[in-house]
């Protein structure tokens, strides 16, 4: 089993509706996202995934959040933009894009 990871940063504002404390108010964070990619075998270049591809695909997902109010963006206009839901969304979207890129390759 092989695993690589790369970190990405973005800044965004959000609020958590229904939160009993201060988090129900508009506030911001500097987010750090660590994307892990695991493979049972290496590709023809002896890589799990090319870091340039991983960077491009992940940036496609996270750049739309940078310096934005997350509550105004899909899917967070329908679900609370908690750290857990943000991580889930990024994982699903990056995974989908990686899978599509592998099908093309």
N, C-alpha and C positions, 0 to 999 in steps of 0.2 A: 504494500500500500504506500502511495506517495501523496504528500500533502504540501501545498505551497500556500502562502497568503500574501496579501498586499493591503496596505492601509490607505484609506481615503478620508478626506475631511470636507465638511461643509458647515456653514452657519445658517440657522433658520430659527424662526419664531413659531410658537404654537401655544395652545392652551388645551387643557383637558376638561371638557365639559363634564359636569357631575362630580368633579373632584371636590372633596370636602375641605381642602386647604388652599394654599396660595396658588397651586398649579392650575386652578380653574381660571386664573388671570393670564392675560397675554404676557409671555416672557420668551426669552431666546436662549439658545445653546450653541456651542461649538461642538458639533458632532464628529466623532471619529468612527469610521466603519472599517472593520477588518473582514475582508472577504477571503475565505478559505476554499480551496479547490482540491479535491481528493480524486485520485484515479488509481485503479488497480494495475494499470500498466502505463508506460510512457508512450508518447506518440513517436512518429518517425524521426523527430529531431531529439529524442530522449528528453522530452519535456512533459509535464502534466498539462500545462497550457502556456502559450507564449504570453509573457507579461505585458507586451504591447497590446495584444488582443484583450486580455483581462482588464487592463486600464481603460481602453476605449469603451468596452461594453459596460463597465461599472460606471464610468463617467456619464455615459448616456442615461443611466438611471438616476444617479445622485445629483448631477448638475441642475436638474430641473427643480430641486429643493433649495439650492443655494440662495441665501438672502431672500427667502420667500416665507409667507405665512402658510405653514403646512395644512392648516384646517381648510384652506381654500383650494387645495389640490387633491385630485383623485389619488388614492382611495380615501384620503383623510377628511374629505368633505362628508363621508358617510360613517367612518369609524374614528375612534379617538386616536390621535397621533402619539401614542405612547412609544417608548423606546422599543418595547417588544414588537409592536405592530410595524414600526418603521423598519426594524431589522428583518422581520418576516417579509415585508414587501420587497425590500432590496434583495434578499436571498432568492425569492421566487423569480423576480424580474431578471437578475443577473444569471440565474440558473437557466431560465428559458432562453435567453440570448446566447449563452454558451452552447446549449443543446442545438439551437438553430445554426450556429457557426460550425459546429462539428458535422452537421448534416451536409453543409455546403462543401466542406473540406474534402 
